[in-house]
Amino acid sequence: MPIISTTIKPTSLKLPAALKTQLENDAQSAGLSLHAFVVQTLADSVCRTRLREAFTRDAITALFDMKTSGLGYELGDVRDLVLVERIRHQRESGYSEGEL
């Protein structure tokens, strides 16, 4: 999710030469200017951070709810169900046995 702002605030970054070279190469591969690539990369990082924070909050809430209610699932049962469903889906999608 891009961060949209009508205000641009100039920022100066001092980057190690090797990092700048990597960023320039990645920007070129993506067909972007270095500036656009760095802005996009920073915005993506901020979004991932917010998602990780939301995930953590949701996990803490779910754990609290589970401990409070006493309702939950055994890890082994969930793992087995996920594995069975994954194999079923792969077979239905046409994967060969060697690809499973």
N, CA and C of each residue as an Amber inpcrd file, in Angstrom:
protein
   300
   0.8480000  -1.1590000   0.0000000   0.0000000   0.0000000   0.0000000
   0.8990000   1.2290000   0.0000000   0.8240000   2.0490000  -1.0390000
   1.6900000   3.2230000  -1.1080000   1.2650000   4.2870000  -0.1090000
   2.2460000   5.0280000   0.3330000   1.9830000   6.1430000   1.2240000
   1.8240000   7.3720000   0.3460000   0.6570000   7.9960000   0.4190000
   0.3680000   9.1400000  -0.4310000   0.4150000  10.4060000   0.4090000
   1.1890000  11.3620000  -0.0520000   1.3240000  12.6310000   0.6550000
   1.4610000  13.7400000  -0.3660000   0.8830000  14.8780000  -0.0500000
   1.0300000  16.0200000  -0.9410000   2.2300000  16.8560000  -0.5430000
   2.8150000  16.5700000   0.6070000   3.9690000  17.3110000   1.0860000
   5.2300000  16.4880000   0.8590000   6.2000000  17.0950000   0.2240000
   7.4860000  16.4370000   0.0120000   8.4860000  17.0950000   0.9420000
   9.1740000  16.2680000   1.7040000  10.1550000  16.7830000   2.6520000
  11.5290000  16.2600000   2.2480000  12.4060000  17.1200000   1.7790000
  13.7310000  16.6690000   1.3370000  14.4910000  15.9670000   2.4700000
  15.1590000  14.8980000   2.0810000  15.9470000  14.1230000   3.0360000
  17.2590000  13.7410000   2.3560000  18.3140000  13.7930000   3.1130000
  19.6140000  13.4060000   2.5780000  20.0410000  12.1100000   3.2560000
  20.4610000  11.1340000   2.4530000  20.9420000   9.8670000   2.9900000
  22.4060000   9.6950000   2.6280000  23.1860000   9.3160000   3.5780000
  24.5830000   8.9820000   3.3180000  24.6650000   7.4600000   3.3460000
  24.9320000   6.8910000   2.1770000  24.9290000   5.4400000   2.0360000
  26.3420000   4.9070000   1.8190000  26.6340000   3.7480000   2.3740000
  27.8940000   3.0970000   2.0250000  27.9100000   2.8540000   0.5160000
  29.0780000   2.9680000  -0.0900000  29.2110000   2.8490000  -1.5430000
  28.6380000   1.5300000  -2.0620000  28.9060000   0.4350000  -1.3750000
  28.4300000  -0.8710000  -1.8370000  26.9050000  -0.9410000  -1.8300000
  26.2810000  -0.3820000  -0.8080000  24.8220000  -0.3740000  -0.7390000
  24.2400000   0.4830000  -1.8520000  24.8410000   1.6410000  -2.0890000
  24.3370000   2.5090000  -3.1510000  24.4440000   1.8100000  -4.4990000
  25.5300000   1.1130000  -4.7290000  25.6910000   0.3730000  -5.9890000
  24.6100000  -0.6920000  -6.1330000  24.3370000  -1.4130000  -5.0540000
  23.2880000  -2.4370000  -5.0880000  21.9280000  -1.8000000  -5.3730000
  21.6480000  -0.6810000  -4.7220000  20.3760000   0.0100000  -4.9440000
  20.2660000   0.4980000  -6.3880000  21.3430000   1.0420000  -6.9130000
  21.3420000   1.5070000  -8.3060000  21.0790000   0.3470000  -9.2660000
  21.7330000  -0.7750000  -9.0220000  21.5330000  -1.9590000  -9.8710000
  20.0960000  -2.4590000  -9.7870000  19.5610000  -2.5300000  -8.5790000
  18.1830000  -2.9970000  -8.3980000  17.1870000  -2.0260000  -9.0240000
  17.4480000  -0.7400000  -8.8850000  16.5660000   0.2750000  -9.4780000
  16.5600000   0.1350000 -10.9920000  17.7430000  -0.0390000 -11.5580000
  17.8460000  -0.1820000 -13.0070000  17.1040000  -1.4350000 -13.4640000
  17.2560000  -2.5300000 -12.7430000  16.5560000  -3.7720000 -13.0900000
  15.0410000  -3.6040000 -13.0250000  14.5870000  -2.7650000 -12.0960000
  13.1540000  -2.5180000 -11.9410000  12.6500000  -1.4440000 -12.8970000
  13.5670000  -0.8250000 -13.6340000  13.1790000   0.2280000 -14.5690000
  12.7920000   1.5220000 -13.8750000  13.3970000   1.7710000 -12.7230000
  13.0900000   2.9610000 -11.9310000  14.3440000   3.7920000 -11.7180000
  14.1310000   5.0560000 -11.4330000  15.2560000   5.8880000 -11.0170000
  15.6570000   5.4530000  -9.6090000  16.8780000   5.8040000  -9.2180000
  17.3210000   5.4690000  -7.8650000  16.3810000   6.0850000  -6.8360000
  16.0090000   7.3360000  -7.0550000  15.1090000   8.0270000  -6.1180000
  13.7810000   7.2770000  -5.9920000  13.1530000   6.9620000  -7.1280000
  11.8570000   6.2770000  -7.0970000  11.9780000   4.9120000  -6.4290000
  13.0800000   4.2100000  -6.7190000  13.2750000   2.8850000  -6.1320000
  13.4260000   2.9790000  -4.6170000  14.2150000   3.9260000  -4.1360000
  14.4230000   4.0780000  -2.6890000  13.1120000   4.4780000  -2.0090000
  12.3610000   5.4030000  -2.5980000  11.0770000   5.8100000  -2.0140000
  10.1270000   4.6170000  -1.9550000  10.0440000   3.8510000  -3.0450000
   9.1670000   2.6790000  -3.0730000   9.6130000   1.6440000  -2.0380000
  10.9100000   1.4140000  -1.9440000  11.4470000   0.4410000  -0.9950000
  11.1480000   0.8560000   0.4450000  11.3220000   2.1270000   0.7460000
  11.0200000   2.6180000   2.0950000   9.5280000   2.5050000   2.4000000
   8.6850000   2.8640000   1.4290000   7.2350000   2.7610000   1.6330000
   6.8290000   1.3070000   1.8560000   7.3970000   0.3920000   1.0730000
   7.1100000  -1.0310000   1.2530000   7.5340000  -1.5050000   2.6380000
   8.6790000  -1.0370000   3.0930000   9.1750000  -1.4170000   4.4140000
   8.2430000  -0.9300000   5.5170000   7.7610000   0.3030000   5.3860000
   6.8250000   0.8510000   6.3730000   5.5430000   0.0170000   6.3980000
   5.0380000  -0.3480000   5.2110000   3.8220000  -1.1710000   5.1430000
   4.0380000  -2.5320000   5.7970000   5.1840000  -3.1670000   5.5130000
   5.4810000  -4.4690000   6.1290000   5.5720000  -4.3530000   7.6470000
   6.1600000  -3.2560000   8.1180000   6.2640000  -3.0410000   9.5570000
   4.8760000  -2.9300000  10.1790000   3.9930000  -2.1760000   9.5440000
   2.6210000  -2.0220000  10.0670000   1.8760000  -3.3540000  10.0540000
   2.0560000  -4.1400000   8.9860000   1.4110000  -5.4530000   8.9190000
   1.9350000  -6.3790000  10.0120000   3.2520000  -6.3350000  10.2350000
   3.8470000  -7.1730000  11.2850000   3.3170000  -6.7660000  12.6580000
   3.1840000  -5.4540000  12.8900000   2.6390000  -4.9670000  14.1560000
   1.1870000  -5.4210000  14.3400000   0.3890000  -5.3420000  13.2730000
  -1.0160000  -5.7720000  13.3400000  -1.0890000  -7.2770000  13.5950000
  -0.2230000  -8.0420000  12.9230000  -0.1910000  -9.4880000  13.1260000
   0.1260000  -9.8170000  14.5790000   1.1060000  -9.1260000  15.1370000
   1.4970000  -9.3560000  16.5300000   0.3470000  -9.0250000  17.4690000
  -0.3170000  -7.8760000  17.2510000  -1.4730000  -7.5160000  18.0890000
  -2.5640000  -8.5770000  17.9880000  -2.8550000  -9.0260000  16.7560000
  -3.8910000 -10.0430000  16.5620000  -3.5110000 -11.3500000  17.2420000
  -2.2330000 -11.7190000  17.1750000  -1.7810000 -12.9590000  17.8050000
  -1.9020000 -12.8790000  19.3200000  -1.5440000 -11.7270000  19.8890000
  -1.6490000 -11.5450000  21.3410000  -3.1120000 -11.6100000  21.7690000
  -3.9870000 -10.9780000  20.9920000  -5.4200000 -11.0130000  21.3000000
  -5.9550000 -12.4320000  21.2060000  -5.5660000 -13.1530000  20.1430000
  -6.0290000 -14.5310000  19.9620000  -5.5470000 -15.4260000  21.1000000
  -4.2970000 -15.2520000  21.5190000  -3.7610000 -16.0500000  22.6260000
  -4.5290000 -15.7540000  23.9120000  -4.7890000 -14.4750000  24.1680000
  -5.5600000 -14.0960000  25.3530000  -6.9530000 -14.7250000  25.3030000
  -7.6120000 -14.6250000  24.1380000  -8.9570000 -15.1920000  23.9860000
  -8.9440000 -16.7030000  24.2100000  -7.9200000 -17.3660000  23.6740000
  -7.8320000 -18.8100000  23.8200000  -7.6290000 -19.1910000  25.2880000
  -6.7320000 -18.4690000  25.9570000  -6.4790000 -18.7780000  27.3690000
  -7.6830000 -18.4590000  28.2380000  -8.3910000 -17.4020000  27.8990000
  -9.5700000 -17.0020000  28.6730000 -10.7090000 -18.0000000  28.4890000
 -10.9430000 -18.4150000  27.2420000 -12.0710000 -19.3050000  26.9470000
 -11.7350000 -20.7710000  27.1670000 -10.4500000 -21.1040000  27.0940000
 -10.0520000 -22.5020000  27.1960000 -10.2590000 -23.2700000  25.9010000
 -10.6700000 -22.5660000  24.8400000 -10.9120000 -23.2080000  23.5590000
  -9.7090000 -23.0200000  22.6420000  -9.3250000 -24.0780000  21.9700000
  -8.1960000 -23.9960000  21.0520000  -7.9990000 -25.3110000  20.3480000
  -6.9660000 -25.4050000  19.5550000  -6.6490000 -26.5970000  18.7790000
  -5.2490000 -27.0540000  19.1300000  -5.0540000 -28.3630000  19.1370000
  -3.7370000 -28.9310000  19.3430000  -2.8880000 -28.6850000  18.1010000
  -1.6330000 -28.2950000  18.2780000  -0.7510000 -27.9990000  17.1660000
  -0.6370000 -29.1780000  16.2060000  -0.4920000 -30.3760000  16.7230000
  -0.3590000 -31.5580000  15.8700000  -1.5760000 -31.7610000  14.9850000
  -2.7730000 -31.5210000  15.5200000  -3.9950000 -31.6660000  14.7320000
  -4.0370000 -30.6480000  13.5990000  -3.6660000 -29.4170000  13.8950000
  -3.6730000 -28.3620000  12.8850000  -2.6220000 -28.6530000  11.8200000
  -1.4400000 -29.0450000  12.2410000  -0.3620000 -29.3370000  11.3010000
  -0.7720000 -30.4690000  10.3610000  -1.3630000 -31.5250000  10.9100000
  -1.7990000 -32.6560000  10.0780000  -2.8610000 -32.2130000   9.0810000
  -3.8200000 -31.4230000   9.5230000  -4.8840000 -30.9550000   8.6410000
  -4.3190000 -30.0900000   7.5130000  -3.4230000 -29.1900000   7.8460000
  -2.8220000 -28.3160000   6.8340000  -2.0410000 -29.1470000   5.8230000
  -1.2800000 -30.1100000   6.2910000  -0.4890000 -30.9510000   5.3880000
  -1.4000000 -31.7460000   4.4590000  -2.4520000 -32.3430000   4.9870000
  -3.3880000 -33.1200000   4.1710000  -4.0500000 -32.2240000   3.1320000
  -4.4920000 -31.0390000   3.5460000  -5.1440000 -30.1130000   2.6140000
  -4.1750000 -29.6120000   1.5520000  -2.9280000 -29.3960000   1.9150000
  -1.9210000 -28.9400000   0.9450000  -1.6790000 -30.0120000  -0.1120000
  -1.5300000 -31.2460000   0.3140000  -1.3140000 -32.3490000  -0.6270000
  -2.5330000 -32.5160000  -1.5280000  -3.7370000 -32.4350000  -0.9630000
  -4.9540000 -32.5490000  -1.7610000  -5.0110000 -31.4520000  -2.8050000
  -4.7330000 -30.2270000  -2.4060000  -4.7620000 -29.0950000  -3.3290000
  -3.7370000 -29.2740000  -4.4440000  -2.5260000 -29.7100000  -4.0940000
  -1.4870000 -29.9010000  -5.0960000  -1.8890000 -30.9810000  -6.0920000
  -2.4880000 -32.0460000  -5.6160000  -2.9190000 -33.1250000  -6.5260000
  -4.0300000 -32.6290000  -7.4380000  -4.9750000 -31.8720000  -6.8830000
  -6.0690000 -31.3360000  -7.6830000  -5.5800000 -30.3060000  -8.6930000
  -4.4590000 -29.6740000  -8.3930000  -3.9000000 -28.6450000  -9.2870000
  -3.0120000 -29.2510000 -10.3670000  -2.8100000 -30.5700000 -10.3180000
  -2.0650000 -31.2350000 -11.3690000  -0.5820000 -31.4320000 -11.1130000
  -0.1320000 -31.2410000  -9.8790000   1.2740000 -31.4890000  -9.5840000
   1.5320000 -32.9830000  -9.6650000   2.7120000 -33.3470000 -10.1620000
   3.0710000 -34.7760000 -10.1880000   3.6180000 -35.1620000  -8.8210000
   3.6870000 -36.4450000  -8.5680000   4.1730000 -36.9340000  -7.2640000
   5.5680000 -36.4150000  -6.9460000   6.4320000 -36.2700000  -7.9480000
   7.7970000 -35.7790000  -7.7310000   7.8330000 -34.3260000  -7.2970000
   6.7920000 -33.5670000  -7.6410000   6.7410000 -32.1440000  -7.2840000
   6.1660000 -31.9110000  -5.8980000   5.5030000 -32.9380000  -5.3360000
   4.9240000 -32.7840000  -4.0060000   6.0430000 -32.8230000  -3.0240000
